[in-house]
C-alpha cells in the first residue's frame, strides 16, 4: 500500500480507519462510536468501549506465548539480569496489584511512581493499569521540589519508590528526596511502598512506609483480574514542562492509547510478537511509557529495560544486548549516540547486529554527522522520529511498515497517519504551504488516538495552552518551528517557547529561573538554552546578585556559582543544573521591561542578536557578550 493513501484515509475517513486499527487490541466491550469530537478541541476515542492496558500488554499474550520473553531487566549497575516471561510478568503484576489494593488504591486513584530503572517500576505501572488506578511516574533525576509540586498536583493515595538507584556504580539515593518532598507537599500520601534494593540505608516512616518484599511474600499467589475500564478512562498522567513554572500533567486515555501504540509498533517501529525491542530511555519520560513498557508489550514483544550507562562496562554494552536478545528494533536519542561517538567506533562492529531492522532516534534534533556516523557504524537504517510527551507517539516519522520510504538527513520524515499537520505563520495565523517556508508546526484537531486528553485537573489550561481556533477548525500547537519540502518531509527548527532540550530531556527555563531566584543573594535571573556539541543544548544562567561585594574575585564568583548549582540540584535535580551561572549587573530588556530572551540566547551562542530597537540598555547585552567571549 502507498503511505500517501494510508495517510489520506486516516484524515478523510477517520472512523473507518481507526475502527480498523482498533482491531489490533482486545476489547472487553466493543465501542459504539469511534470518534466523538462534539466538544472540540476535546476528543473521545472509541466511546462506549471497555478495555484494559494491562490486559493488552500482558494477559492476552498468555494464550499465544506464555513462555516467551516479556520483560528483560538488565542492570550493569548491580550486575544482574532477570528475564520474565509473560507468565512471570503476569504473576508479578498481580502481586503488585494485590499490594496496591491492600494499601487502599481503587479505580481512578492516583499512584505516584518515583523509581529507578528496576523491574518493580514496570510491575507498578502495569499493576495500576490492571486495577484502573492512574499512575504518575516522576523521573528519578528530579529532586524534592519538583517531586513535591507533582505530588500536590496528582494527589496520589500511594507512592511507590525505592531506596536508591545507581549510576556509574555509585548509589543515587531516592528515599531521602522523597521524604523531603512529602514534607514540602501539602498533600500527604496515605502509604509509601518501598522497594529496598539494599543500596542505601533508610529509616521507614512508621505507619506510612510499607516494605514491598514483605507484602509481596504475602501475595505470592495473588489473582487480581483486570478491571475493565472505559476507553476514555485516564490511564496515566505524566508531567512535562512548558512556558510557565508549574509543570503540566499530560493526561492520557486507555483505549485510544492502546490502539495508537499497537498501530505504531507495527507501522512505524516494525515490531512483531515474539521479537525483542530495546529502548534506552527511562520510564520517567514519555518514550519510556510508550516504548519501553506499553508499546512493545502490547505488540507481544520482549522489552529490554536497562539500568546503566551506555559506556559501562564498555561502549559495546548496548550492541552486546542486541546480539544476545536478537533485538529487532531499537530506540534511543541522538545525545546517547553522541556519547558513543566519543568512544572507539570498533565497538559498533564487535557484535552480530543482523537481527536489528532499524535504530529509531527521537527527542531532539538529529544532526547529520551523528546520523551518518551511527548509520555507517551499524550498517543499519537510522530512523528519526518527532513527537512530544503530549502526543505519546510519533507525529512525524517514516511509516516504513506501510511503505518503505527513503530517509532524508535532518528530517524526521512525513506527517504520520492520523495527524493532519499544518505549518502556520506565527504572526498572521495563516497557513504556509510553499515548500521551504517556515511556520509553527500545528495539528488540526481532532488529535488522533493516543494523544493527551487534557491537562490533569485543568481543562481550561489545556485549551488555552495548546489550541487556537481558526474559523470552525481547531489547531493544536507543538510549539516547534518547522519547514516542509516539496516531498512532504518536515524539518524541525527548534521551540517557539521557553522550553529547552538538554540531552533529550525537556526542561522549562522558567522552572530553573524560579529555583535560582530562591538563592538569597540572587535578585534576578534569566536562563536560556545554548547550543552544545554533546547535549544538543545546555542551560546557561545569567544572574544579577543582590550584593555583588567581593564578586570581582573569580574565586568568590565560582563559589556563588557552585552554591546556586547546589540549590538547583537540591530542588529540581541535577538534570536541570545549568552548565554555567554567569553574573551580570543588568539583563537585556525592552523599555516595557520584557526580557529579550531570544537576543540573550543569540549572544550567548555567539550569534547576531538581530533587531534591538526596543532594548532599554544595550550595555546589558554587551556584558553578556564579554562574558561569553571570556569563557
Ligand atoms: O522540540 C521537540 C523535540 O522535543 C520536544 C518534545 O519533547 P518531549 O515532550 O520530551 O517528548 C519527546 C518524545 C520523543 C519537541 O517539541 N523533539 C522531539 N523529537 C524531535 C525533536 N526535535 C527534533 N527532532 C526530533 N526528532
Boltz pocket constraint, residues with backbone or C-beta under 6 A from the ligand:
constraints:
  - pocket:
      binder: B
      contacts: [[A, 240], [A, 285], [A, 286], [A, 287], [A, 361], [A, 362], [A, 363], [A, 364], [A, 365], [A, 366], [A, 384], [A, 385], [A, 386], [A, 387], [A, 388], [A, 389], [A, 390], [A, 412], [A, 478], [A, 479], [A, 480], [A, 492], [A, 494], [A, 495], [A, 501], [A, 504], [A, 505], [A, 506]]
      max_distance: 6.0
